Amino acid sequence: MRLKLLLFGFGLILSICNSQAQLVIGAKEQQQVVLYSGDTLRSDSITYEFMAEGDPYFRLDHETHFTSDSVKFITNFHGTFVNLRTVNRSSDPERYAKRIRSGKVKVYEEIEMEIYGGKHLAIQRTGKRLGNHPELASGEKYDFYSVRNDTIRKVNYRNLKYDLWGNETSRNELQAFKRFRYLQIGMIAAGAGIAGASLLFGEKTGEFTPITATGIVVAGCSVLIEFPKRDALKNAIDFYD
């Protein structure tokens, strides 16, 4: 009986060790870069390195390195990231986004690669939990997405209409966004009209009156419509699956 228990315990330990080893191996296999040339290179360690002078680059296993402008996707210790070079029209070429959602529609939130580029997160300790840290991705900002062929697009009505319109639920959310946009434009126009008419045709031309203030408030409240507009775009993505 004791022999059977010993054999069972030994077998259980081997099984646990094997599963842990496979987890480690799997983690190593997840470290990779995908180049714009189409090549994929895997590594046990991928880090983002930059200096005051010279171009930033990604280093693999402390040996091979590639300049950042040649790298399309990066999967390192902290997740999967995309180089925004092809969708970036600003003067700053070093912009990246972290994948925060997988599925039929992959969603990315823009981040600072300097924070995520090493083995450990390069953040200032604030005492807050990592999930709420102001320097890290919130997981709530839908900045960019991809549906097919890993083509990265900015999250906006025009792009989502092109990619998601065939899904009825997503289409309903995009139509809701459009209605919110018209409401917002209407509020701005109405507020401006009220304020302008009050200033031009009031008892004293140019005098600031309560009616003028009402027009300004109506136009200003249009900013609040940004929240349901943003939620409609997010829902269009979330419901696509």
C-alpha positions in Angstrom: 0.0 0.0 0.0 2.8 2.4 0.9 4.6 1.5 -2.3 1.5 2.4 -4.3 1.2 5.7 -2.5 4.9 6.5 -3.1 4.6 5.7 -6.8 1.4 7.7 -7.1 3.1 10.7 -5.3 6.2 10.4 -7.5 4.0 10.3 -10.7 2.0 13.3 -9.5 5.2 15.3 -8.9 6.5 14.4 -12.4 3.2 15.4 -13.9 3.3 18.8 -12.2 7.0 19.4 -13.1 6.2 18.5 -16.7 3.2 20.9 -16.9 5.3 23.7 -15.4 8.1 23.1 -17.8 5.6 23.3 -20.7 4.3 26.6 -19.3 7.8 28.0 -19.3 8.5 26.7 -22.8 5.2 28.2 -24.0 6.1 31.5 -22.4 9.4 31.5 -24.3 7.7 30.7 -27.5 5.5 33.7 -27.1 8.4 36.1 -27.4 8.6 37.1 -31.0 8.8 40.0 -33.5 7.1 40.2 -36.8 9.0 42.3 -39.3 7.4 44.4 -42.1 9.3 42.1 -44.5 7.0 39.3 -43.3 9.6 37.4 -41.3 8.8 36.2 -37.8 11.7 35.7 -35.3 11.3 34.0 -31.9 13.4 34.6 -28.8 13.6 33.9 -25.1 13.9 37.7 -24.5 13.0 40.7 -26.5 13.7 44.2 -25.2 13.2 47.7 -26.5 16.3 49.8 -26.2 16.9 53.5 -26.9 19.6 56.1 -26.2 19.8 59.8 -26.4 21.5 59.5 -29.8 20.7 56.9 -32.4 17.6 55.1 -33.5 15.7 52.9 -31.0 15.8 49.2 -31.7 14.5 45.8 -30.4 17.2 43.4 -29.1 16.6 39.6 -29.2 18.6 37.4 -26.8 21.1 40.2 -26.2 22.5 39.5 -29.6 20.4 40.2 -32.7 18.7 43.5 -33.0 16.4 45.3 -35.4 15.7 49.0 -35.7 12.2 49.8 -34.6 11.0 51.0 -38.0 11.5 47.5 -39.4 9.3 45.8 -36.7 5.6 45.5 -37.2 4.4 43.4 -34.2 6.2 42.6 -30.9 5.2 40.0 -28.3 7.3 40.2 -25.1 6.9 39.7 -21.4 4.0 42.1 -21.1 1.8 41.3 -24.1 1.5 42.0 -27.9 2.2 45.4 -29.3 1.9 47.0 -32.7 4.1 49.6 -34.3 1.9 52.5 -35.4 4.3 53.6 -38.1 1.9 52.9 -40.9 -1.0 54.8 -39.3 1.0 57.5 -37.6 1.0 60.8 -39.3 2.5 62.8 -36.5 6.1 64.0 -36.3 6.9 61.3 -33.6 7.7 58.0 -35.4 8.0 56.1 -32.1 4.4 55.3 -31.3 3.0 51.9 -30.2 -0.2 50.3 -29.0 -0.9 47.3 -26.8 -3.4 44.7 -27.7 -6.1 44.8 -25.1 -8.7 42.6 -26.8 -8.5 39.5 -29.0 -11.1 37.9 -31.1 -12.5 38.6 -34.6 -11.7 42.3 -33.9 -8.4 42.9 -32.2 -8.3 46.1 -30.2 -5.2 48.2 -29.3 -4.6 51.0 -26.8 -1.8 53.4 -27.4 1.1 53.2 -24.8 4.6 54.3 -24.2 6.9 51.5 -25.4 9.6 52.7 -23.0 7.4 51.4 -20.1 6.7 48.0 -21.6 10.0 47.4 -23.5 12.0 45.7 -20.7 11.6 42.5 -18.6 10.0 44.6 -15.9 7.6 47.5 -16.3 9.4 50.8 -16.2 6.9 52.6 -14.0 7.0 54.9 -11.0 5.7 53.1 -7.9 2.6 55.0 -6.7 1.2 52.5 -4.3 -1.7 51.9 -6.7 -2.5 48.5 -8.1 -1.0 47.9 -11.5 -4.4 47.7 -13.1 -5.1 51.3 -12.1 -1.6 52.7 -12.7 -1.8 55.9 -14.7 1.2 55.0 -16.9 -0.2 51.6 -18.0 -2.9 50.7 -20.5 -6.4 50.9 -19.0 -7.9 48.3 -21.2 -10.8 50.6 -21.8 -9.4 52.9 -24.5 -10.2 51.6 -28.0 -7.6 53.5 -30.1 -6.9 51.2 -32.9 -8.2 47.8 -34.3 -7.7 45.2 -36.9 -10.1 42.8 -38.5 -8.5 41.1 -41.4 -4.9 40.7 -42.6 -3.7 42.5 -39.4 -4.2 45.9 -41.1 -4.2 48.4 -38.3 -6.9 51.1 -38.5 -7.9 54.0 -36.2 -11.1 53.5 -34.3 -13.6 55.9 -35.9 -17.0 55.8 -37.5 -15.7 55.7 -41.1 -13.4 52.8 -40.6 -15.7 50.7 -38.5 -18.6 51.3 -41.0 -16.3 49.8 -43.7 -15.3 46.8 -41.7 -18.3 46.0 -39.5 -21.4 47.2 -41.3 -22.3 43.6 -42.3 -23.0 42.6 -38.7 -26.5 43.7 -37.8 -25.8 44.5 -34.1 -22.6 46.4 -34.9 -24.5 48.3 -37.6 -27.2 49.3 -35.1 -24.5 50.7 -32.8 -22.9 52.6 -35.7 -26.3 54.1 -36.6 -26.6 55.1 -32.9 -23.3 56.9 -33.2 -24.5 58.8 -36.2 -27.6 59.9 -34.4 -25.5 61.1 -31.4 -23.3 63.0 -33.9 -26.3 64.8 -35.5 -27.6 65.6 -32.0 -24.3 67.1 -31.1 -24.1 69.2 -34.2 -27.7 70.3 -33.6 -26.9 71.4 -30.0 -23.8 73.4 -31.2 -25.8 75.1 -33.9 -28.8 75.8 -31.7 -26.6 77.2 -28.9 -24.6 79.3 -31.3 -27.8 80.6 -32.9 -29.4 81.5 -29.5 -26.2 83.3 -28.2 -25.6 85.0 -31.5 -29.2 86.3 -31.9 -29.2 87.5 -28.3 -26.0 89.5 -28.9 -27.1 90.9 -32.2 -30.7 91.6 -31.7 -31.0 92.2 -27.9 -32.2 95.4 -26.4 -28.6 96.5 -26.3 -26.4 95.1 -29.1 -23.4 93.1 -27.7 -24.8 93.0 -24.2 -24.4 89.6 -22.4 -27.8 88.5 -21.2 -29.3 85.3 -19.6 -30.4 84.3 -23.1 -26.8 84.5 -24.3 -25.7 82.4 -21.4 -28.4 79.8 -22.2 -27.0 79.5 -25.8 -23.5 79.1 -24.5 -24.6 76.4 -22.1 -26.6 74.5 -24.8 -23.6 74.5 -27.1 -21.2 73.6 -24.3 -23.3 70.6 -23.2 -22.7 69.1 -26.6 -19.4 68.0 -25.3 -21.2 65.4 -23.1 -22.4 63.7 -26.2 -18.8 62.5 -26.7 -19.4 59.8 -24.1 -22.3 58.0 -25.7 -20.6 58.4 -29.1 -17.5 56.7 -27.8 -19.5 53.9 -26.2 -21.4 53.3 -29.4 -18.1 52.7 -31.3 -16.9 50.4 -28.5 -20.1 48.5 -28.6 -19.9 48.1 -32.4 -16.6 46.3 -31.9 -17.7 44.3 -28.8 -20.9 43.0 -30.4 -19.2 42.0 -33.7 -18.1 38.7 -32.3 
